[in-house]
Amino acid sequence: MKNNYDVVVIGLGIVGAATLWRLAPNCKRVLGIEAAGLTHCYGSSHGGSRIFRRAYWEGEKYLPLLNRADDLWRELDLYGDRQLLFPTGGVFIGPESSRVVAGSIETARKGGIEHELWNTSKIRHNLPAYNAPDEMRAVYEPGAYAISASDARLGMLNEAVRQGAVTLFGESVTTLENLESGVRLRTRNGHTYTAGAVIITTGPWIADHLMPELKTYLEPRQVPVYWFTPKNGSEHLFSHKNFPVFLYELPDGGLLYGVPSINSSEPGVKIGFHNRQQNPSIPAWKTAPVSPKSIEEISAAVAAIFPNLDCSRVRAKNCFYTVSHDESFLLGPSTRLSSVYFASACSGHGFKFAPAIGDALANLACGSQTKISISAFSPSRFEDH
């Protein structure tokens, strides 16, 4: 039957693309549906770069997924003719008792992750791009790297299609209903599909109509991202060979992240606040301009930390975080529909996990044992508390 599939993946951002990639070798009939085009900039997966790190200040519960994701990122990097992973190393800076420093040390030690501890003088020696105050400390993770984000997503989709998956762009699913065996999907354009299982990975749109059971746990937010260029003569300080991906916790708790330019789509060093400048917003197929107040705040921070960057941003744009109550993931089976699974609420730090989450969802949909348990990320944790 032409419109009957073993598994349908709805939403082909980075998690959906990863899921399709992991499904394709194991299922004969796999379909991926995306409401937008092959490439677009309206959700959470676009852009030139992302950070991968394992000395995870957010906690050791993420380590099994990180370790699996690391293996799969490296596997994906072998397939195409474009470099996807850039071995920059990673540095996580803040006051000694800060979450970023203390948490990164704890996870690195518990996970056996190679790392170094740097005092202020060593930060200044190893990272001449930084103006580090005396009270700052750093955790350096040599195994951290930058991911070429859009290229990685396209690489996953290419591999999925090469192994037999079908993709459909410019179409959105409006309803799901259970059949005696499997799920029926109806689309905005009046098409109907049936599947043995369905996986929903539609980012900030997930609770609109397909997964209303998640609505009380999620809040889509627009979050700005900025790019800054080096001052003349300082370009070498910020090359991806000299400038690690970074987290920088300010004394007042503000958390900055940054990635050096790794490809031509990045007009400079990408920098943003992870835990500030988040505005609750209804997802739409357009992006609002970044406010002058936000630009002023980030420019002041950049001027203080990086004296060799031009603090007048060269680009600023909004993207989406889909944030849960505890800023962790929501993964698992639907409680409303049988044979329907979901991934959501990456809360601004989920891109790096995509291959492992996609692998786990693919195993769930195929009835296989997941290599990594995702039970810690079930929405039931909110009910338990």
SULZINOR-V946283 format. One record per residue. N is the residue number from 1. RES is the residue in one letter. SS is DSSP state (alpha for helix, beta for strand, coil for the rest). PHI is phi in radians with two decimals (NA if undefined). PSI is psi as a letter, one per 20 degrees, with the letter a starting at -180 (NA if undefined). Layout:
# SULZINOR-V946283
n=(N/N)
res=(RES/RES)
ss=(SS/SS)
phi=(PHI/PHI)
psi=(PSI/PSI)
This chain:
# SULZINOR-V946283
n=(1/2/3/4/5/6/7/8/9/10/11/12/13/14/15/16/17/18/19/20/21/22/23/24/25/26/27/28/29/30/31/32/33/34/35/36/37/38/39/40/41/42/43/44/45/46/47/48/49/50/51/52/53/54/55/56/57/58/59/60/61/62/63/64/65/66/67/68/69/70/71/72/73/74/75/76/77/78/79/80/81/82/83/84/85/86/87/88/89/90/91/92/93/94/95/96/97/98/99/100/101/102/103/104/105/106/107/108/109/110/111/112/113/114/115/116/117/118/119/120/121/122/123/124/125/126/127/128/129/130/131/132/133/134/135/136/137/138/139/140/141/142/143/144/145/146/147/148/149/150/151/152/153/154/155/156/157/158/159/160/161/162/163/164/165/166/167/168/169/170/171/172/173/174/175/176/177/178/179/180/181/182/183/184/185/186/187/188/189/190/191/192/193/194/195/196/197/198/199/200/201/202/203/204/205/206/207/208/209/210/211/212/213/214/215/216/217/218/219/220/221/222/223/224/225/226/227/228/229/230/231/232/233/234/235/236/237/238/239/240/241/242/243/244/245/246/247/248/249/250/251/252/253/254/255/256/257/258/259/260/261/262/263/264/265/266/267/268/269/270/271/272/273/274/275/276/277/278/279/280/281/282/283/284/285/286/287/288/289/290/291/292/293/294/295/296/297/298/299/300/301/302/303/304/305/306/307/308/309/310/311/312/313/314/315/316/317/318/319/320/321/322/323/324/325/326/327/328/329/330/331/332/333/334/335/336/337/338/339/340/341/342/343/344/345/346/347/348/349/350/351/352/353/354/355/356/357/358/359/360/361/362/363/364/365/366/367/368/369/370/371/372/373/374/375/376/377/378/379/380/381/382/383/384/385)
res=(M/K/N/N/Y/D/V/V/V/I/G/L/G/I/V/G/A/A/T/L/W/R/L/A/P/N/C/K/R/V/L/G/I/E/A/A/G/L/T/H/C/Y/G/S/S/H/G/G/S/R/I/F/R/R/A/Y/W/E/G/E/K/Y/L/P/L/L/N/R/A/D/D/L/W/R/E/L/D/L/Y/G/D/R/Q/L/L/F/P/T/G/G/V/F/I/G/P/E/S/S/R/V/V/A/G/S/I/E/T/A/R/K/G/G/I/E/H/E/L/W/N/T/S/K/I/R/H/N/L/P/A/Y/N/A/P/D/E/M/R/A/V/Y/E/P/G/A/Y/A/I/S/A/S/D/A/R/L/G/M/L/N/E/A/V/R/Q/G/A/V/T/L/F/G/E/S/V/T/T/L/E/N/L/E/S/G/V/R/L/R/T/R/N/G/H/T/Y/T/A/G/A/V/I/I/T/T/G/P/W/I/A/D/H/L/M/P/E/L/K/T/Y/L/E/P/R/Q/V/P/V/Y/W/F/T/P/K/N/G/S/E/H/L/F/S/H/K/N/F/P/V/F/L/Y/E/L/P/D/G/G/L/L/Y/G/V/P/S/I/N/S/S/E/P/G/V/K/I/G/F/H/N/R/Q/Q/N/P/S/I/P/A/W/K/T/A/P/V/S/P/K/S/I/E/E/I/S/A/A/V/A/A/I/F/P/N/L/D/C/S/R/V/R/A/K/N/C/F/Y/T/V/S/H/D/E/S/F/L/L/G/P/S/T/R/L/S/S/V/Y/F/A/S/A/C/S/G/H/G/F/K/F/A/P/A/I/G/D/A/L/A/N/L/A/C/G/S/Q/T/K/I/S/I/S/A/F/S/P/S/R/F/E/D/H)
ss=(coil/coil/coil/beta/beta/beta/beta/beta/beta/beta/coil/coil/coil/alpha/alpha/alpha/alpha/alpha/alpha/alpha/alpha/alpha/alpha/alpha/coil/coil/coil/coil/coil/beta/beta/beta/beta/beta/coil/coil/coil/coil/coil/coil/coil/coil/coil/coil/coil/coil/coil/coil/beta/beta/beta/beta/coil/coil/coil/coil/coil/coil/coil/alpha/alpha/alpha/alpha/alpha/alpha/alpha/alpha/alpha/alpha/alpha/alpha/alpha/alpha/alpha/alpha/alpha/alpha/coil/coil/coil/coil/coil/coil/coil/beta/beta/coil/coil/coil/beta/beta/beta/beta/beta/beta/coil/coil/coil/alpha/alpha/alpha/alpha/alpha/alpha/alpha/alpha/alpha/alpha/alpha/alpha/alpha/coil/coil/coil/coil/beta/beta/beta/coil/alpha/alpha/alpha/alpha/alpha/alpha/alpha/coil/coil/coil/coil/coil/coil/coil/coil/coil/beta/beta/beta/beta/beta/beta/coil/coil/coil/beta/beta/beta/beta/alpha/alpha/alpha/alpha/alpha/alpha/alpha/alpha/alpha/alpha/alpha/alpha/alpha/alpha/coil/coil/coil/beta/beta/beta/beta/coil/coil/coil/beta/beta/beta/beta/beta/beta/coil/coil/coil/coil/beta/beta/beta/beta/beta/coil/coil/coil/coil/beta/beta/beta/beta/beta/beta/beta/beta/beta/coil/coil/alpha/alpha/alpha/coil/coil/coil/coil/coil/coil/alpha/alpha/alpha/alpha/alpha/alpha/beta/beta/beta/beta/beta/beta/beta/beta/beta/beta/beta/coil/beta/coil/coil/coil/coil/alpha/alpha/alpha/alpha/coil/coil/coil/coil/coil/coil/beta/beta/beta/beta/beta/coil/coil/coil/coil/coil/beta/beta/beta/beta/beta/coil/coil/coil/coil/coil/coil/coil/coil/coil/beta/beta/beta/beta/beta/coil/coil/coil/coil/beta/beta/beta/coil/coil/coil/coil/coil/coil/coil/coil/coil/coil/coil/alpha/alpha/alpha/alpha/alpha/alpha/alpha/alpha/alpha/alpha/alpha/alpha/alpha/alpha/coil/coil/coil/beta/coil/coil/coil/coil/coil/beta/beta/beta/beta/beta/beta/beta/beta/beta/beta/coil/coil/coil/coil/coil/beta/beta/beta/beta/coil/coil/coil/coil/coil/coil/beta/beta/beta/beta/beta/coil/coil/coil/coil/coil/coil/alpha/alpha/alpha/alpha/alpha/alpha/alpha/alpha/alpha/alpha/alpha/alpha/alpha/alpha/alpha/alpha/coil/coil/coil/coil/coil/coil/coil/coil/alpha/alpha/alpha/coil/coil/alpha/alpha/alpha/alpha/alpha/coil)
phi=(NA/-1.06/-1.76/-1.91/-2.30/-1.19/-2.45/-2.04/-1.84/-1.84/1.73/-2.04/-1.22/-1.14/-1.25/-1.12/-1.10/-1.11/-1.11/-1.08/-1.05/-1.33/-1.33/-0.92/-1.25/-1.95/-2.24/-1.28/-2.17/-2.23/-2.19/-2.00/-2.06/-2.29/-1.19/-1.75/-1.48/-1.05/-2.19/-2.72/-2.22/-1.81/-1.92/-2.14/-1.93/-1.46/1.87/-1.51/-2.67/-2.51/-1.76/-2.09/-2.56/-2.03/-1.32/-1.58/-1.10/-1.23/2.31/-1.26/-1.09/-1.48/-1.05/-1.01/-1.16/-1.11/-1.12/-1.16/-1.08/-1.01/-1.03/-1.31/-1.05/-1.19/-1.13/-1.07/-1.11/-1.41/-1.37/-1.58/-1.73/-1.90/-1.23/-1.81/-2.00/-2.10/-1.31/-1.44/1.31/-2.41/-2.24/-2.17/-2.03/3.08/-1.01/-0.95/-1.59/-1.18/-1.05/-1.14/-1.31/-1.10/-1.19/-1.14/-1.10/-1.07/-1.17/-1.08/-1.20/-1.19/-1.65/1.08/-1.60/-1.03/-2.79/-2.26/-1.86/-2.05/-1.50/-1.08/-1.14/-1.27/-1.02/-1.12/-1.25/-1.44/-2.24/-1.14/-1.28/-1.68/-1.80/-1.65/-1.10/-1.04/-1.45/-1.42/-2.25/-2.49/-1.94/-1.87/-1.97/-1.12/-1.48/-1.25/-2.71/-1.76/-1.90/-1.32/-1.13/-1.10/-1.11/-1.14/-1.06/-1.12/-1.10/-1.09/-1.12/-1.06/-1.14/-1.09/-1.16/-1.04/-1.70/1.92/-1.22/-1.87/-2.13/-2.33/-1.92/1.31/-2.39/-2.15/-1.49/-1.84/-2.48/-2.24/-2.58/-1.35/-1.81/-1.03/-2.44/1.83/-2.40/-1.81/-2.04/-2.08/-1.95/-1.02/-1.59/1.51/-1.52/-2.18/-2.32/-2.13/-2.60/-1.20/-2.66/-2.27/-2.13/-1.93/-2.43/-1.77/1.00/-1.17/-1.60/-1.08/-1.60/-1.06/-2.58/-1.46/-2.28/-1.08/-1.13/-1.62/-1.01/-1.26/-1.73/-2.13/-2.52/-1.23/-2.36/-1.48/-2.34/-1.41/-2.19/-2.31/-2.25/-2.25/-1.85/-1.15/-1.22/-0.94/1.57/-1.93/-0.99/-1.12/-1.14/-2.01/-1.23/-1.17/-1.49/-2.05/-2.17/-1.17/-1.00/-2.52/-2.14/-2.43/-1.63/-1.26/-0.99/-1.56/1.69/-1.11/-2.04/-1.68/-2.27/-2.80/-2.44/-1.19/-1.17/-2.04/-2.72/-1.20/-1.37/-1.76/-1.38/2.98/-1.28/-1.50/-2.45/-2.76/-1.51/-1.41/-2.04/-2.40/1.05/-1.74/-2.04/-0.89/-2.69/-1.37/-1.12/-2.60/-1.50/-2.80/-2.12/-1.38/-1.19/-1.31/-1.24/-1.02/-1.10/-1.15/-1.09/-1.11/-1.15/-1.21/-1.13/-1.14/-1.13/-1.11/-1.08/-1.30/-1.61/-2.16/-1.13/-1.70/-1.75/-1.26/-1.33/-1.50/-1.01/-1.55/-2.70/-2.54/-2.69/-1.66/-2.28/-1.99/-1.79/-1.95/-1.87/-1.61/-1.02/-1.92/1.04/-2.07/-1.46/-2.07/-2.41/2.51/-1.50/-1.15/-1.62/-1.82/-2.23/-1.35/1.09/-2.10/-2.23/-2.59/-2.44/-2.73/0.93/-1.18/0.97/1.52/-2.33/-1.67/-0.97/-1.06/-1.53/-0.92/-1.06/-1.24/-1.14/-1.06/-1.12/-1.14/-1.13/-1.06/-1.13/-1.05/-1.16/-1.57/1.32/-1.70/-1.29/-1.25/-1.22/-2.19/-1.19/-2.01/-1.08/-1.15/-1.90/-1.28/-1.07/-1.09/-1.10/-1.26/-1.22/-1.11/-1.81)
psi=(p/h/k/p/q/g/p/p/p/o/o/l/a/h/g/g/g/g/g/g/g/h/g/g/i/i/p/h/o/p/p/p/p/p/h/a/a/g/p/r/k/i/c/j/i/r/r/h/q/r/p/p/q/h/m/o/h/i/q/i/i/i/g/g/h/g/g/g/g/g/g/h/g/h/g/h/h/i/g/a/j/p/p/h/p/o/m/h/r/q/p/o/q/r/q/h/j/q/g/g/g/g/h/g/g/g/h/g/g/h/j/k/p/p/r/q/p/p/a/g/h/h/g/h/g/h/m/i/i/q/n/o/r/h/i/q/r/q/p/p/o/h/i/q/r/q/p/n/g/h/h/g/g/h/g/g/g/g/h/g/h/h/j/i/q/p/q/o/q/k/p/q/p/h/q/q/q/q/a/h/o/b/q/p/p/q/r/h/j/j/q/p/q/q/q/h/q/q/p/p/m/k/c/i/i/h/j/g/h/h/m/i/i/i/h/i/i/q/o/p/p/p/p/q/q/q/p/q/q/q/q/p/i/j/h/h/h/j/q/i/i/i/o/q/q/q/q/o/o/q/h/j/i/p/o/q/q/q/p/r/p/i/r/i/i/o/j/a/p/p/q/r/p/h/j/r/k/p/o/p/q/p/p/r/l/r/p/q/q/p/q/h/g/g/g/g/g/h/h/g/g/g/h/h/h/n/i/j/q/o/i/o/q/h/q/p/q/q/a/p/q/o/p/r/h/j/k/r/q/o/q/a/q/q/i/h/p/q/k/p/r/q/p/a/l/i/k/i/k/i/g/h/i/g/h/g/g/h/g/g/g/g/g/g/h/i/k/r/p/q/h/p/p/j/h/i/j/q/i/i/h/h/h/h/NA)
